[in-house]
Amino acid sequence: SSSFYDEFVQALMQKVEQTKVGRTPNEENIDMCGLMHATQLHKLAAWVQQARNGGAKVETGGNINTQMSSGYHYQPTVLTNLPENMRQQQVLGPVWSVVKLEQNQDWQDVLLKGHGGPSASLFTANATVIQKVMSQGKFGTVFVNRDPMPANQGYHSNSLGGTDGELGLMQYTTTRCIYWNMP
C-alpha cells in the first residue's frame, strides 16, 4: 500500500508535469518562463547534478529544456531523497525538493535550522507545528495543507509581491514625507 508521502510525490509530479512553459513572461496562459541569464541556468543544472551525485532521485524533469528555441529554460523538476547537506540551500529555479520525515525524526531539525527561504510548504493537522514554523521559521510565506504549487509563482504575480499583491510590498517599504516650503 502506498503512503501519504508516495501519494503526495505522485500528485506533485503530475502538477509539475502540467506546468505550461512559455518563452517570455508576456505570453498568455503560462505558468513560468525561462531564467534571467545563462549563468543562472548553468548554476541550476550544476546544483541538480550535485544533488543527483549525492543520492537524490529526479522524479521528473532534471535537465535543461532543449525544446525551447530561445531563452534559458530548465525543466520543472521534482527531487526526492535530497542529501541532508543540500536541504537548506536556496535554489533559484523550478525545482521542488520533497523531504520525507520518519515518524520519530524531529521535524524541527529539518525545517527550522538553516537559512529558511522565500516560502515553505507543510502538511499537518498539528497546530503547535504550524505555530512554531510561523514564529521560528525563516520563511516569507508558509503554505499549510495547500496545493503543492501555490499561485505565488511566475513573473506576473511575483512582480507585485506574490500572492500578497501590492500589500506584500509594504513590508519592504519605508514611507517618508518631506514638507518643503519653496522660497
N, C-alpha and C positions, 0 to 999 in steps of 0.2 A: 504494500500500500504506500502511496506517496504521502510525504509530509507537507505541512504548510509551506515550508521552505521550498520544496520542489515545485509545488503549485505556484508559489509566488514567482520563482525564477522563470517558469514557463509563461506566466502571464506577462511578466516584464519583457521577455524576449519577443512575444507576439506584438506587444505595444511598440517596442523599439523597431522591430522589422517593418512596421507600418508607417514609420516616420517618412513624411514627404520632404524630400531634399530638393532645394532649388539652387540656382546659380547665384542669384542676388537676393538681398533682403526685400526688394521691391516686388517680387513675384507674389501673385495671389495664391492662397491655399497651400502654403508651405509651412512646415514646422521648423525648419532650420536651413541655413545656407552654410557656405564654407567658412573657414577660419580666416583671420585677417592677413596672415603672412605665411610664406613658405616656411620660415623658421619655426613658427608655432606648429605647423603641420608635422614637420620632421621631429620636433621635440615630443609631440604626442605619440607618433609612431614608435619612437625610441622608448618612451615610457611603457607603452603596451608590450613591446618586445621584452623589456626588462621584467615586467610582470609575468609574462609567459616563461621566461628563463627561470624565474623564481617559483614556478609551480602553478601560476594562475591558469584557469581554464577560460578560454574565449568561447562563450556560449553562442554569440552571434557577432558579426562584424569583425573588427580587429585589424583592418587594413586601410590603406589609403584608397579612397574611392576613385578608381580609374574610369568610371563610366561618365564622369562629369568632364566636359571638354575644356573648361576653364575654371580657374579659382583653386582654392586649397581645401579640398574636401576629404574628410575622414569618415568612414562608415560608422553609423551609430553602433555602439559596442556595449555588450554586457559581459562583465568578468565575474567569475566566482573563484573561490579559493585563493584570494589575493594574499600574497605574503604579508605577514604582520608588519614588517618594516615599511611597507608601502601604503598602509591603510590610512595614514594621516596626511598623505601628500595630496595637495590640491591639484586636480587635473583640469586644464582648460581645454575642453573639447567634449564631444558627445560620447562620454564613457560613463557607464553606471557600474559600480562595483557593489556586489552583494556579499555581506559578511554573515555567515551562519554562526550563531552562538549556541553552544551546547547548554543544556539546562542548568548545569552547575557553574557555568562560566559567568563571570561578573561583567555585565553589560557596561558598567561604568569604566572599566579598563579599556574597553573598545571605543566607546562614544565620547567620553569626557576628557580623556587625556589627549594631548596633542594640540594642534593649531586650530581645529574647527574648520570652518569654511562658510561659503555663502548660504548653504542650506543642508539640512539633514532630513531624512525620512525615517520614521519608525512606526512599527505596527505593534500596538499593545493596548490592553484594556486597563493597565495599571496606572492610575492617576499619579501615584508617587513617582513613577519613572518619568512621566511626562513633565511633571513639575520640576524634577531635578534637571532634566535636559534643558528646560526653559531657563532655569535660574543659573545653572553652572556651565552649560554648553556654550561654545563659542561659535554660534551659527546665526546668520542674519535672519533666516526663516526656518521654522521647523514644521514639517508636514506630518501629521499624525493620522494614521489609518486612512490615507488618501491615495488616489490614483498614483501609481509609481512614476508617472511622467507628468508632473504638475504643469499648469498653464503658465508658469512664470518664465518659460524658456523661449528663446527666439529673439530675433533682432527687434521686432516691433514692440513687444512688451518690455524687454529689458531697457529700451531707450527711455522709458518713463518709470523706471524703478520697479520692474517686475509686476507681480500681482497687486502690489500696493499702489500702483499708479503714481500720480504726482505727489500724493501724501507720503509715499515711501521715500521721496527725495528730501522731505523736510528734515529728517534726522541728519542729513549731510549739509544742511544749510544754516548759515549764521545770518540772521536778519540784522541789518544795520540801517540806521536812519541818520541823515545829515540835514540839519537846519542851517541854511546859508543865506544870509542877507547880502544881496549884491549891492555894492555902493552905487 
